[in-house]
Amino acid sequence: MIRPLVAAEIAALAARLADLPLMQRYQRTAEALGRDLAAALARGDGLLVHDGAPAPTDGAPGPADGPDGLVWFLSHGTLGMGGYLRLLAVAPGGEGRGTGAALLAAFEEAVARWSGHAFLLVSDFNAGAQRFYARHGYTQVGRLPGLVLPDVDEVLYWRRLPR
């Protein structure tokens, strides 16, 4: 099930995602990621999670396992014409079960309300993510050397969304 992130889930989800090699490479600790997600939620950025449990409604933390994936995005504004996927992450052990594909589809559906274009960046060393996005119709359109880390190129991907 895809649903909006609930503030009470941020700390536990950030702790799970901080174990990913990508987060470690970018030095995104659970605390830093938690602060980023809380700020994004306050700004109204798109924050959707995947899990099989209903969202908490009383402010209490979610189920013990909580969400197993997250997509964080901006629905419009990228290059003046599209949405931007900031982060798609699946908790360790949850890969290969369709979670990433479901989150990507939810991002695309949200963006398609505003625009016919979706953009994202993938680290040059993240070959698995590059294959994932290519399988889902994204085309590599450029590189941004040293954008975030001096020794890493960020690879720009784009997809025209069905409207």
N, C-alpha and C positions, 0 to 999 in steps of 0.2 A: 504494500500500500504506500502510495506517495501522499505526503501531507506537509503542511507548513511546520517548520521548526518551532518548538516551544522553548521559551527562555530558560525554563527549569531544566532542560535537557542539555544545555550548552556545555557545562563542565564535563559531564560524563562522555558526551560525544567527542569533545576536543581531546580528552584523554585517550580515547580509542584511536582516533585518527593520528595523533601525535606519534604513534608507533610505526606509521608507514614510512618506508625509506625516503619517499619524496619529501615528507615533512621534516625528516631528520636532515636531509641534504640542505634544505632551506632554513634550517634552524628554527622551525616553528614548534616550539614547546607546547604542551597542553595549555599552559597559562596564556601564552601569546595568542594561540589560535582561539582560545576562549574569549579573550578580549576583542579580537578581530570579529568574531561571530556576534558577540553582544553589540558591538558598534554597528555592524551591518544590519542587525535586526532593528536597532533603534533608528537607523536611516531609512529603513523600508526596502533594503535590497531584497532580491528574491532568495529565499532560503527554504529549500524543500528537503525533506528527509524520506528515507525508505525504511519501513519496518512493517511488521505484521500486526502490530498492536494499535489500539485506538489512542489518539492523542489525549494527554492528560487535560482535564478541563478545570481543575481546582488549583492549579499552580504547583501541585505536587510533582516530584520527579516521576518519569515514565517507568516502564517495566524495567526489571533488573538489567536486561541486556540493552534496552533502548534501541534507538535507530542504528541501522548497520550501514547507512550511506547518506551522503549529503551532496546536494548541488547548490552552489552559491552563484548568483548571476545578477547582471543588470539587464533589464528587459529592453532597453533602447539607449541610443546615444553613441554607440561605438562607430567611429568614423562618420558620424552624422547620419547613419543609416541602418544600424542593426543592434542586436543584443550581444552581450559579452558573457561568456561562461568563465567566471573567476576560478572556480574550483569544483571539480567532481571527484569525490573520494569515497571509496568503499572500505569499510573497516577490515583489518587483517582477518583472513579466513573467510571472507564473504565474496571473494572474487569468483567469477565464472558461473554465477547463479542468475544472471540477468538483472542484477541490481543496478549496475552502471547504465545499461541500456534503458531501463525504466526511468532513471533519473535524467538521462540525456533527452529522452522523449518528452518528459515533463518540462524541461528547460525550453525545448524547441516549441512546444505548444504555447507556453507563456510568451515567448518572444514573438511568435507568429501573430499575436494579437496586435502588435505594434509595428512589425517590420517583416520583410521577406528575407532577412539576412541574419546569420549567426556567426560569431567570431569567437575564437579561443586561442590560447597559447599553450604549447606543450614544450617542456624542456627537451633539449636536443638529445639527452641521454635516455629519455623515457620512450624506448622503442615500443613497448607494449601499448602505451597510450596512443602513440602515433598510429599503430595498426588498428586499434579500436576506433579511433575517429575516422580513419580512411574507410573502414568497413561500414561506417554509418554515413557515408556520403560527403565527408569533409575533404577539402582540397588544400594542400600546402601552398601558401601564396607568398611567403616571405620569411625572413629571419631577422631577429633583433639581437645582435651580439651584445653580451654582457648587460642586458637590461636589468636583471635582478642580481645575479652573481657574475663576477668578472670572468669566470671560466666557463660559463654556460650560455649558449644561444637559446633564445626562446623562439620557437617555430610557430608562425602565425598560420592558423587554419581558418577556412571560411566555408560556409555552406549556404546555398540559396534554399530557403524554406518554402515548402508548399503552402499556399494561402487559399 
